Amino acid sequence: MSDAFVAFVNSVFVPVGLMLIMFSMGLTLALRDFGLVAKGGPLVAAGLGGQLLLLPLLGLAIGWVFALPPELALGLFIISICPAGTTSNALTFIGRGNVALAVVLTALSSLVTVFTIPVLLSWALPFFLGEGGDVPTLSVPDTILQLVRITVLPIAAGMLVHRFAPAFAARLARWLRPVALVVLVGVIGFAVAVSFNMVLQNLVGAGPALWTLNAVATIAGMLIGRAVGASPKDAMTLGIEVGVQNATLAIFLTLTVLGSLPLAVSQNIYGVVMLLNGFLLIRWFRMRERRT
């Protein structure tokens, strides 16, 4: 692939694809939906706690336990500080979970991480990579503005369409619903194609750690849900929300914001792992339902 094509994908396709994903989520949201925060306080708090607090700690711990090389450990940490993605909403729908809860959790975590990601990244870069010249530069204010442009503004635009043209928003949302998966597969496929040798070299070394992060996060989300009295359906929803991250955003951070292809290796592997584990969880949940 030419350098010009790679630059085009990193600077145009990935950000625009991510904005479409966020816009499609906004099309399904209204301000009243956030009333679920008050009605289902413990469930929402459990989901956000698992997503925003527990997951980054798991990312640090698992990178240390598996003694990952610095770039792979940082890549794993980056995926752990990202919000839930719209893919988690699709999996919740397929698994017959609580879609309303999933959408609200995804929206809230997407808004909060606009501010937490730049701060955590500015700490993580020198922590994992040292203070040498190979550390990518990061401006916290500029990164916040970038995240606002590609997440907050598209969500707000989608909500405005939903508010003033609800029928059109519903039709558009149905058409855009597959976009999240298409963009995710496209972004991961591109990143794998341009870093194929790196992915192969690190699959055995990083794969078990990434699978462990996803499996532990998913199980932890379910256990947290059960601890606050969630139904099995809501517990499964929390498991998916905590375990399925916005891998497209993670790849945007590594390829576009930081301009580092090696850091994207962890996200490429995780994007595949989280989908496989998500479908396995849904399969298990449905089998469990049939027995009861």
PyMOL commands that set and color helices and strands:
alter all, ss='L'
color gray80, all
select helices_A, chain A and resi 3-26+31-39+41-65+70-80+86-94+99-129+140-164+166-176+179-194+196-227+232-243+247-257+264-291
alter helices_A, ss='H'
color red, helices_A
deselect
rebuild
show_as cartoon
